[in-house]
Each structure stands twice: as C-alpha cells, then as structure tokens.
C-alpha cells in the first residue's frame, strides 16, 4: 500500500474518531518511515502510534518519524514465548527481560505515552509474563498489550490470562491492559470480547493485513456490559 493510500485511510479513521492510529513500523523500510511521518504531520485528534522493537535504532526511528505529531505513542515490543525467545531471538529469558526494561526506559525519555507488547503472549509462560509486565510498568509503560500473535488462543483461555495478569502484576503505577487478536481460528472477535469482559480496556484492530497499521477503540461504548 502506498503512502498516499495509507494517508487516505488515516484520514478516514480520524473522521471515525478512532482513539489511536498505529501508522507503521518506521525502521522496517523508507516507505514505512515516510507513511508515519506524513500521517503524523496531518492527523489532528487521534494519537499516532509507531511500532518498534526494544532496540535503540528502532526507537530512534519511531521518535523521528513522529516528531511533528500532535499526540504520539511509542509502541515497543519483544517476543516472550519460549519458542520465539530460543529460536527467533536466540536469547534467554533474563536477557529478554533486560531488553524490555531498557527499551521502555528509552521510549519513556521521548514520550510519556509508551505501550509495550509481549509478542506471542498467549504461548508464553504466565509467570514470566507477570514478572516482565510488572517490570515494564515500573520502567514507564502505561499500556500493556497482550497479543495472540499466532491466532492460538480461545476465549475462555484468553479471559483467564487477562484475569491472571490483573491479579498478579505487582506494579504500583496505573496501566491499561490491551488486546490484539489474530483470526487464524476465526476467534479474533470472540477472544477480544472475552478479554474485555475480563478487564482489558483497549482493543487493537487491523483493517487490512496490507495496511501494516492498526486502530484502537476503547470499549466503553456499551457501559452496561463493557
């Protein structure tokens, strides 16, 4: 999708009053960087989020691409499942924990609005997730995103994970639990709603796999249930 097409979608999302628009992954290509820059320059009301790994060059690219944004969010992530840590990152859990903390600390020096994601969270050890998420909140993250990266979970299991995290994250600071579901099993909507019922307060949605961006709706529209 071209920069112009992404901008057109961002304008439409702004008219829909979407809370947050994740405009791209700037370090991944010049086109991604330019898309985030252009969208940041134009959008007036929605928060513009930029995706980055927990490494300095990614965070620097995210910050630079959004330097003219009226409201910005840095969304940084690292994989936390045993299979991803061992075979993709080739790192031990303690190394991943240190990278998560340092990435969030660096992002927080740029903006107060920092979101952290545990890639492949639904295949991660719950004890490790709780330890890591407690640490990144202490480091400055204010939104914790729990993605079902490979479309692996089911509603009751996802809801149980949300309840576990709400009950066991030890950080004293306030934070928002967020969800990001993939639809491999046709359960993305069901999983998202189950998570909201269990305490999640933010839902990511990707309108197109080609968009390489997302939108966020905070589920307070139906207050009698959500």
Backbone as CSV, one residue per row, in Angstrom:
resi,resn,N_x,N_y,N_z,CA_x,CA_y,CA_z,C_x,C_y,C_z
1,UNK,0.839,-1.180,0.000,0.000,0.000,0.000,0.882,1.241,0.000
2,UNK,0.551,2.210,-0.835,1.370,3.414,-0.969,1.190,4.353,0.228
3,UNK,2.101,5.313,0.334,1.981,6.315,1.385,0.665,7.080,1.248
4,UNK,0.295,7.419,0.027,-0.942,8.169,-0.212,-2.165,7.358,0.210
5,UNK,-2.153,6.064,-0.066,-3.281,5.216,0.325,-3.370,5.092,1.849
6,UNK,-2.218,4.972,2.489,-2.232,4.916,3.955,-2.762,6.217,4.558
7,UNK,-2.356,7.330,3.969,-2.838,8.615,4.465,-4.345,8.730,4.297
8,UNK,-4.864,8.248,3.184,-6.306,8.288,2.966,-7.048,7.476,4.022
9,UNK,-6.497,6.317,4.374,-7.124,5.501,5.414,-7.027,6.196,6.768
10,UNK,-5.876,6.805,7.054,-5.726,7.527,8.321,-6.740,8.662,8.425
11,UNK,-6.972,9.359,7.325,-7.977,10.431,7.338,-9.358,9.868,7.629
12,UNK,-9.679,8.714,7.053,-10.979,8.093,7.295,-11.113,7.664,8.756
13,UNK,-10.039,7.110,9.310,-10.068,6.709,10.719,-10.223,7.918,11.639
14,UNK,-9.613,9.026,11.260,-9.766,10.262,12.035,-11.227,10.715,12.016
15,UNK,-11.875,10.616,10.857,-13.295,11.001,10.787,-14.164,10.074,11.634
16,UNK,-13.752,8.825,11.765,-14.485,7.868,12.595,-14.212,8.043,14.089
17,UNK,-13.297,8.962,14.411,-12.939,9.266,15.798,-12.286,8.082,16.502
18,UNK,-11.445,7.360,15.744,-10.653,6.295,16.334,-9.678,6.913,17.331
19,UNK,-9.483,6.261,18.443,-8.649,6.817,19.504,-7.172,6.900,19.126
20,UNK,-6.646,5.811,18.577,-5.213,5.703,18.286,-5.041,5.066,16.917
21,UNK,-4.155,5.625,16.124,-3.828,5.060,14.821,-2.360,4.652,14.833
22,UNK,-2.113,3.357,14.719,-0.727,2.900,14.587,-0.372,2.955,13.110
23,UNK,0.499,3.897,12.775,0.702,4.257,11.372,1.753,3.427,10.671
24,UNK,2.541,2.633,11.391,3.523,1.799,10.724,4.701,1.443,11.611
25,UNK,5.691,0.854,10.962,6.891,0.301,11.605,8.088,0.991,10.951
26,UNK,8.427,2.198,11.369,9.333,3.071,10.606,10.689,2.493,10.259
27,UNK,11.277,1.711,11.164,12.626,1.224,10.894,12.647,0.163,9.803
28,UNK,11.495,-0.400,9.462,11.476,-1.542,8.544,11.721,-1.171,7.091
29,UNK,11.411,0.077,6.713,11.650,0.498,5.329,11.475,2.010,5.219
30,UNK,12.085,2.632,4.200,11.863,4.063,3.985,10.391,4.400,3.768
31,UNK,9.657,3.523,3.086,8.237,3.787,2.834,7.442,3.791,4.141
32,UNK,7.753,2.857,5.034,7.074,2.831,6.329,7.380,4.102,7.125
33,UNK,8.629,4.516,7.119,9.013,5.737,7.830,8.251,6.935,7.272
34,UNK,8.198,7.043,5.952,7.536,8.179,5.315,6.039,8.173,5.611
35,UNK,5.428,7.002,5.625,3.994,6.923,5.924,3.703,7.447,7.329
36,UNK,4.514,7.034,8.301,4.299,7.509,9.672,4.532,9.009,9.750
37,UNK,5.562,9.492,9.066,5.867,10.924,9.095,4.714,11.742,8.517
38,UNK,4.214,11.338,7.362,3.150,12.082,6.698,1.865,12.048,7.524
39,UNK,1.520,10.889,8.038,0.313,10.770,8.859,0.448,11.596,10.134
40,UNK,1.633,11.580,10.742,1.871,12.371,11.951,1.705,13.859,11.685
41,UNK,2.119,14.292,10.510,2.023,15.714,10.174,0.586,16.179,10.006
42,UNK,-0.304,15.282,9.594,-1.650,15.717,9.206,-2.722,15.448,10.255
43,UNK,-2.669,14.293,10.923,-3.751,13.915,11.835,-3.748,14.820,13.063
44,UNK,-4.926,15.321,13.432,-5.009,16.317,14.493,-5.507,15.779,15.825
45,UNK,-6.377,14.782,15.812,-7.029,14.369,17.055,-6.575,13.009,17.574
46,UNK,-6.478,12.022,16.710,-6.071,10.690,17.151,-4.609,10.699,17.590
47,UNK,-4.297,9.863,18.559,-2.900,9.625,18.922,-2.259,8.809,17.798
48,UNK,-1.073,9.206,17.376,-0.338,8.445,16.372,0.666,7.553,17.086
49,UNK,0.580,6.260,16.813,1.500,5.295,17.407,2.452,4.778,16.343
50,UNK,3.657,4.492,16.778,4.688,3.965,15.892,5.251,2.700,16.520
51,UNK,5.328,1.635,15.735,5.764,0.338,16.238,7.284,0.224,16.164
52,UNK,7.875,-0.399,17.188,9.325,-0.589,17.187,9.701,-1.726,18.126
53,UNK,10.781,-2.390,17.801,11.328,-3.383,18.714,12.018,-2.662,19.877
54,UNK,12.419,-3.416,20.879,13.048,-2.804,22.057,14.550,-2.628,21.828
55,UNK,14.915,-2.038,20.704,16.319,-1.774,20.393,16.439,-0.297,20.029
56,UNK,17.584,0.326,20.348,17.698,1.772,20.166,17.408,2.274,18.767
57,UNK,17.891,1.603,17.720,17.688,2.142,16.367,16.215,2.173,15.997
58,UNK,15.460,1.193,16.465,14.017,1.176,16.205,13.315,2.323,16.924
59,UNK,13.652,2.509,18.190,13.004,3.544,18.992,13.353,4.922,18.450
60,UNK,14.609,5.104,18.035,15.017,6.384,17.453,14.249,6.669,16.163
61,UNK,14.074,5.642,15.315,13.327,5.829,14.069,11.870,6.153,14.355
62,UNK,11.292,5.491,15.345,9.899,5.765,15.711,9.741,7.210,16.154
63,UNK,10.644,7.660,17.018,10.561,9.026,17.524,10.738,10.047,16.409
64,UNK,11.688,9.816,15.540,11.951,10.767,14.454,10.764,10.842,13.495
65,UNK,10.146,9.706,13.205,9.027,9.688,12.262,7.813,10.430,12.799
66,UNK,7.696,10.543,14.118,6.531,11.178,14.741,6.848,12.536,15.349
67,UNK,7.974,13.128,14.997,8.398,14.340,15.700,7.417,15.503,15.543
68,UNK,6.606,15.474,14.477,5.619,16.545,14.290,4.206,16.143,14.705
69,UNK,4.065,14.966,15.301,2.732,14.516,15.723,2.223,15.375,16.873
70,UNK,0.942,15.690,16.840,0.342,16.446,17.937,0.264,15.611,19.203
71,UNK,0.011,14.305,19.023,-0.030,13.372,20.156,0.626,12.085,19.676
72,UNK,1.655,11.636,20.358,2.377,10.448,19.903,2.412,9.359,20.963
73,UNK,2.547,8.135,20.469,2.754,6.971,21.329,3.844,6.109,20.702
74,UNK,4.796,5.677,21.516,5.773,4.682,21.075,5.298,3.318,21.554
75,UNK,5.155,2.410,20.600,4.677,1.052,20.883,5.837,0.098,20.630
76,UNK,6.461,-0.356,21.699,7.642,-1.200,21.577,7.320,-2.628,22.016
77,UNK,8.015,-3.581,21.435,7.661,-4.982,21.696,8.891,-5.882,21.664
78,UNK,8.721,-7.037,22.291,9.705,-8.111,22.206,8.977,-9.432,22.422
79,UNK,9.477,-10.494,21.813,8.852,-11.814,21.952,9.119,-12.391,23.336
80,UNK,8.123,-13.100,23.862,8.236,-13.640,25.222,7.936,-15.132,25.324
81,UNK,7.511,-15.773,24.248,7.239,-17.211,24.321,8.551,-17.989,24.267
82,UNK,8.611,-19.156,24.894,9.854,-19.943,24.861,10.352,-20.217,23.451
83,UNK,9.453,-20.547,22.534,9.885,-20.889,21.181,10.449,-19.674,20.448
84,UNK,9.839,-18.509,20.643,10.349,-17.299,19.998,11.660,-16.833,20.628
85,UNK,11.753,-16.901,21.954,12.995,-16.475,22.599,14.165,-17.357,22.180
86,UNK,13.938,-18.655,22.114,15.033,-19.572,21.801,15.415,-19.557,20.327
87,UNK,14.408,-19.603,19.432,14.718,-19.816,18.020,14.725,-18.542,17.180
88,UNK,13.989,-17.526,17.568,13.989,-16.273,16.811,14.968,-15.264,17.404
89,UNK,14.835,-15.017,18.691,15.720,-14.052,19.329,17.066,-14.655,19.717
90,UNK,17.059,-15.968,19.967,18.254,-16.665,20.455,18.762,-16.020,21.750
91,UNK,17.823,-15.809,22.659,18.138,-15.179,23.928,17.449,-15.914,25.077
92,UNK,18.054,-15.784,26.247,17.493,-16.353,27.468,16.442,-15.396,28.036
93,UNK,15.529,-15.912,28.857,14.503,-15.038,29.430,15.055,-13.831,30.174
94,UNK,16.178,-13.989,30.909,16.709,-12.836,31.640,17.224,-11.756,30.695
95,UNK,17.734,-12.167,29.518,18.170,-11.192,28.523,16.976,-10.451,27.934
96,UNK,15.908,-11.186,27.679,14.689,-10.569,27.142,14.119,-9.576,28.152
97,UNK,14.117,-9.939,29.418,13.627,-9.045,30.464,14.421,-7.735,30.477
98,UNK,15.730,-7.833,30.393,16.578,-6.632,30.393,16.313,-5.773,29.161
99,UNK,16.153,-6.405,27.994,15.873,-5.652,26.778,14.531,-4.948,26.859
100,UNK,13.532,-5.613,27.428,12.206,-4.997,27.574,12.282,-3.761,28.456
101,UNK,12.960,-3.876,29.574,13.074,-2.744,30.501,13.834,-1.589,29.859
102,UNK,14.960,-1.889,29.229,15.769,-0.810,28.642,15.037,-0.141,27.488
103,UNK,14.298,-0.917,26.703,13.533,-0.331,25.602,12.455,0.610,26.096
104,UNK,11.740,0.200,27.118,10.684,1.050,27.675,11.286,2.301,28.306
105,UNK,12.391,2.152,29.017,13.031,3.316,29.627,13.468,4.325,28.575
106,UNK,14.016,3.836,27.467,14.437,4.737,26.399,13.232,5.432,25.773
107,UNK,12.178,4.662,25.504,10.973,5.247,24.917,10.361,6.291,25.841
108,UNK,10.405,6.030,27.133,9.794,6.955,28.101,10.555,8.283,28.178
109,UNK,11.820,8.275,27.796,12.573,9.526,27.745,12.083,10.431,26.610
110,UNK,11.384,9.833,25.650,10.896,10.573,24.486,9.452,11.018,24.669
111,UNK,8.631,10.164,25.249,7.209,10.464,25.431,6.685,9.769,26.677
112,UNK,5.672,10.368,27.292,5.027,9.741,28.441,4.096,8.604,28.026
113,UNK,3.743,8.554,26.750,2.781,7.561,26.257,3.537,6.404,25.610
114,UNK,3.781,5.369,26.403,4.537,4.199,25.942,3.670,2.960,26.116
115,UNK,3.544,2.216,25.038,2.858,0.924,25.068,3.883,-0.178,24.879
116,UNK,3.711,-1.265,25.616,4.611,-2.407,25.498,3.817,-3.649,25.128
117,UNK,4.347,-4.423,24.165,3.713,-5.666,23.750,4.636,-6.855,23.976
118,UNK,4.043,-7.942,24.476,4.721,-9.231,24.569,4.345,-10.043,23.332
119,UNK,5.217,-10.063,22.335,4.901,-10.829,21.130,4.727,-12.306,21.486
120,UNK,3.701,-12.924,20.923,3.372,-14.330,21.179,3.035,-14.559,22.650
121,UNK,2.310,-13.608,23.219,1.996,-13.670,24.649,1.206,-14.911,25.032
122,UNK,0.303,-15.350,24.159,-0.583,-16.452,24.539,0.131,-17.806,24.563
123,UNK,1.356,-17.869,24.053,2.154,-19.095,24.186,3.299,-18.895,25.178
124,UNK,3.244,-17.813,25.936,4.291,-17.507,26.914,3.953,-18.096,28.273
125,UNK,4.972,-18.306,29.074,4.788,-18.748,30.453,4.140,-17.620,31.255
126,UNK,3.074,-17.918,31.945,2.334,-16.860,32.647,3.171,-16.226,33.762
127,UNK,3.988,-17.015,34.420,4.839,-16.459,35.461,5.844,-15.474,34.901
128,UNK,6.460,-15.824,33.778,7.416,-14.915,33.143,6.717,-13.662,32.636
129,UNK,5.531,-13.828,32.038,4.763,-12.663,31.580,4.494,-11.703,32.738
130,UNK,4.078,-12.244,33.852,3.746,-11.406,35.002,4.978,-10.653,35.496
131,UNK,6.108,-11.345,35.574,7.349,-10.704,36.015,7.764,-9.595,35.053
132,UNK,7.739,-9.899,33.761,8.176,-8.920,32.766,7.237,-7.719,32.710
133,UNK,5.941,-7.956,32.714,4.990,-6.848,32.632,5.044,-5.968,33.876
134,UNK,5.245,-6.567,35.033,5.411,-5.763,36.245,6.627,-4.856,36.102
135,UNK,7.699,-5.390,35.526,8.936,-4.624,35.374,8.792,-3.484,34.372
136,UNK,8.083,-3.720,33.263,7.986,-2.647,32.266,7.033,-1.537,32.718
137,UNK,6.060,-1.877,33.543,5.233,-0.805,34.116,6.092,0.061,35.034
138,UNK,6.915,-0.568,35.847,7.821,0.194,36.712,8.782,1.046,35.878
139,UNK,9.140,0.557,34.673,10.056,1.291,33.797,9.379,2.438,33.056
140,UNK,8.030,2.442,33.041,7.340,3.568,32.431,6.254,3.250,31.432
141,UNK,6.032,1.993,31.100,4.945,1.651,30.178,3.606,1.881,30.870
142,UNK,2.649,2.427,30.125,1.333,2.688,30.698,0.233,1.899,30.002
143,UNK,0.573,1.228,28.896,-0.357,0.314,28.243,0.390,-0.997,28.007
144,UNK,-0.239,-2.099,28.377,0.354,-3.425,28.232,-0.479,-4.221,27.238
145,UNK,0.095,-4.513,26.095,-0.633,-5.218,25.043,-0.283,-6.705,25.091
146,UNK,-1.317,-7.538,25.052,-1.160,-8.988,25.208,-1.621,-9.655,23.910
147,UNK,-0.757,-9.767,22.903,-1.200,-10.242,21.592,-1.328,-11.765,21.505
148,UNK,-2.318,-12.171,20.767,-2.428,-13.572,20.352,-1.800,-13.657,18.958
149,UNK,-0.494,-13.572,18.907,0.241,-13.325,17.667,-0.004,-14.383,16.606
150,UNK,-0.118,-15.644,17.004,-0.253,-16.716,16.021,-1.678,-17.274,15.964
151,UNK,-2.633,-16.547,16.511,-4.024,-17.000,16.452,-4.232,-18.320,17.157
152,UNK,-3.703,-18.421,18.362,-3.574,-19.694,19.066,-4.624,-19.909,20.144
153,UNK,-5.106,-18.821,20.749,-5.911,-18.959,21.958,-7.403,-19.099,21.643
154,UNK,-8.164,-19.367,22.686,-9.629,-19.452,22.616,-10.188,-18.557,23.725
155,UNK,-11.476,-18.179,23.632,-11.981,-17.144,24.538,-11.794,-17.407,26.022
156,UNK,-12.137,-18.600,26.499,-12.047,-18.823,27.943,-10.599,-18.774,28.418
157,UNK,-9.681,-19.228,27.587,-8.272,-19.218,27.948,-7.718,-17.788,27.964
158,UNK,-8.124,-17.003,26.990,-7.658,-15.614,26.908,-8.197,-14.801,28.082
159,UNK,-9.461,-15.024,28.408,-10.050,-14.326,29.562,-9.322,-14.700,30.848
160,UNK,-8.977,-15.971,30.988,-8.254,-16.415,32.184,-6.885,-15.741,32.285
161,UNK,-6.212,-15.568,31.142,-4.918,-14.886,31.137,-5.081,-13.428,31.568
162,UNK,-6.110,-12.751,31.068,-6.347,-11.369,31.472,-6.579,-11.266,32.985
163,UNK,-7.386,-12.158,33.508,-7.658,-12.129,34.947,-6.394,-12.402,35.746
164,UNK,-5.595,-13.347,35.276,-4.335,-13.657,35.958,-3.426,-12.432,35.991
165,UNK,-3.295,-11.746,34.866,-2.411,-10.586,34.813,-2.932,-9.463,35.709
166,UNK,-4.228,-9.220,35.670,-4.810,-8.165,36.521,-4.553,-8.449,37.995
167,UNK,-4.610,-9.708,38.366,-4.464,-10.071,39.778,-3.013,-10.158,40.232
168,UNK,-2.082,-10.338,39.287,-0.718,-10.671,39.689,0.355,-9.681,39.265
169,UNK,0.067,-8.759,38.364,1.055,-7.723,38.057,1.238,-6.875,39.310
170,UNK,2.477,-6.715,39.720,2.751,-6.121,41.030,3.048,-4.630,40.981
171,UNK,3.134,-4.050,39.802,3.488,-2.630,39.694,2.447,-1.761,40.392
172,UNK,2.919,-0.700,41.021,2.030,0.206,41.739,1.391,1.242,40.815
173,UNK,2.023,1.525,39.682,1.503,2.526,38.764,0.275,1.996,38.032
174,UNK,-0.584,2.926,37.596,-1.746,2.550,36.800,-1.312,2.124,35.403
175,UNK,-2.060,1.212,34.818,-1.777,0.769,33.456,-3.075,0.278,32.831
176,UNK,-3.065,0.207,31.516,-4.205,-0.303,30.753,-3.812,-1.625,30.116
177,UNK,-4.637,-2.645,30.271,-4.436,-3.903,29.560,-5.079,-3.800,28.183
178,UNK,-4.338,-4.228,27.175,-4.771,-4.135,25.786,-4.713,-5.515,25.145
179,UNK,-5.538,-5.708,24.120,-5.533,-6.995,23.418,-5.396,-6.788,21.908
180,UNK,-4.800,-7.778,21.277,-4.544,-7.762,19.831,-4.669,-9.202,19.365
181,UNK,-5.749,-9.516,18.679,-6.050,-10.906,18.329,-5.942,-11.149,16.833
182,UNK,-5.425,-12.310,16.480,-5.383,-12.748,15.087,-6.491,-13.769,14.853
183,UNK,-6.907,-13.884,13.596,-8.154,-14.597,13.300,-7.935,-15.972,12.666
184,UNK,-6.805,-16.598,12.944,-6.491,-17.885,12.317,-7.575,-18.940,12.552
185,UNK,-8.160,-18.929,13.737,-9.214,-19.889,14.074,-10.603,-19.267,13.994
186,UNK,-10.698,-18.058,13.449,-11.980,-17.377,13.360,-12.484,-16.872,14.699
187,UNK,-11.566,-16.655,15.652,-11.974,-16.312,17.015,-11.489,-14.936,17.459
188,UNK,-11.000,-14.113,16.554,-10.425,-12.831,16.967,-11.446,-11.958,17.705
189,UNK,-12.652,-11.840,17.168,-13.670,-11.013,17.810,-14.099,-11.627,19.140
190,UNK,-14.346,-12.932,19.142,-14.758,-13.605,20.378,-13.679,-13.486,21.453
191,UNK,-12.425,-13.664,21.064,-11.332,-13.535,22.031,-11.239,-12.117,22.573
192,UNK,-11.383,-11.136,21.694,-11.304,-9.739,22.125,-12.407,-9.405,23.121
193,UNK,-13.638,-9.827,22.831,-14.750,-9.542,23.729,-14.595,-10.265,25.063
194,UNK,-14.076,-11.495,25.021,-13.836,-12.224,26.274,-12.791,-11.499,27.119
195,UNK,-11.772,-10.958,26.463,-10.734,-10.231,27.187,-11.271,-8.941,27.792
196,UNK,-12.119,-8.242,27.038,-12.728,-7.016,27.562,-13.576,-7.332,28.790
197,UNK,-14.353,-8.399,28.707,-15.178,-8.790,29.852,-14.323,-9.148,31.064
198,UNK,-13.071,-9.573,30.801,-12.166,-9.959,31.886,-11.282,-8.807,32.353
199,UNK,-11.459,-7.622,31.762,-10.745,-6.465,32.284,-9.883,-5.695,31.311
200,UNK,-9.728,-6.165,30.081,-8.970,-5.393,29.094,-9.722,-4.105,28.772
201,UNK,-8.963,-3.032,28.527,-9.593,-1.726,28.290,-9.230,-1.133,26.938
202,UNK,-8.484,-1.870,26.146,-8.125,-1.391,24.811,-8.108,-2.572,23.860
203,UNK,-8.606,-2.365,22.642,-8.653,-3.435,21.643,-8.004,-2.932,20.354
204,UNK,-6.979,-3.647,19.912,-6.371,-3.342,18.618,-7.135,-4.064,17.513
205,UNK,-7.267,-3.381,16.383,-7.894,-3.980,15.201,-7.101,-3.576,13.975
206,UNK,-6.810,-4.525,13.097,-6.116,-4.221,11.847,-7.104,-4.366,10.703
207,UNK,-7.486,-3.270,10.032,-8.477,-3.345,8.968,-7.990,-4.053,7.730
208,UNK,-6.670,-4.175,7.556,-6.121,-4.856,6.393,-4.726,-5.314,6.713
209,UNK,-4.372,-6.536,6.294,-3.008,-7.001,6.521,-2.015,-6.193,5.715
210,UNK,-2.450,-5.553,4.620,-1.548,-4.747,3.822,-1.318,-3.368,4.412
211,UNK,-2.190,-2.954,5.302,-2.077,-1.600,5.843,-0.857,-1.460,6.734
212,UNK,-0.440,-2.558,7.355,0.694,-2.546,8.280,0.501,-1.479,9.349
213,UNK,-0.718,-1.295,9.732,-1.029,-0.355,10.795,-2.287,-0.828,11.485
214,UNK,-2.676,-0.122,12.504,-3.852,-0.572,13.237,-4.638,0.580,13.777
215,UNK,-5.750,0.248,14.388,-6.549,1.265,15.048,-6.955,0.728,16.405
216,UNK,-7.219,1.623,17.293,-7.606,1.238,18.643,-8.940,1.853,18.989
217,UNK,-9.813,1.047,19.545,-11.061,1.546,20.103,-11.083,1.161,21.573
218,UNK,-11.389,2.109,22.423,-11.540,1.794,23.831,-13.000,1.395,24.063
219,UNK,-13.235,0.193,24.610,-14.582,-0.382,24.623,-15.468,0.118,25.745
220,UNK,-15.731,1.418,25.774,-16.642,1.934,26.798,-17.986,2.342,26.204
221,UNK,-18.231,1.974,24.941,-19.465,2.393,24.268,-20.704,1.753,24.888
222,UNK,-20.599,0.499,25.320,-21.742,-0.203,25.897,-21.462,-0.420,27.386
223,UNK,-21.682,0.612,28.156,-21.214,0.619,29.537,-21.943,-0.380,30.442
224,UNK,-23.107,-0.830,30.019,-23.842,-1.775,30.854,-23.139,-3.129,30.945
225,UNK,-22.301,-3.428,29.946,-21.583,-4.700,29.960,-20.082,-4.503,29.901
226,UNK,-19.604,-3.623,28.984,-18.170,-3.462,28.798,-17.649,-2.377,29.717
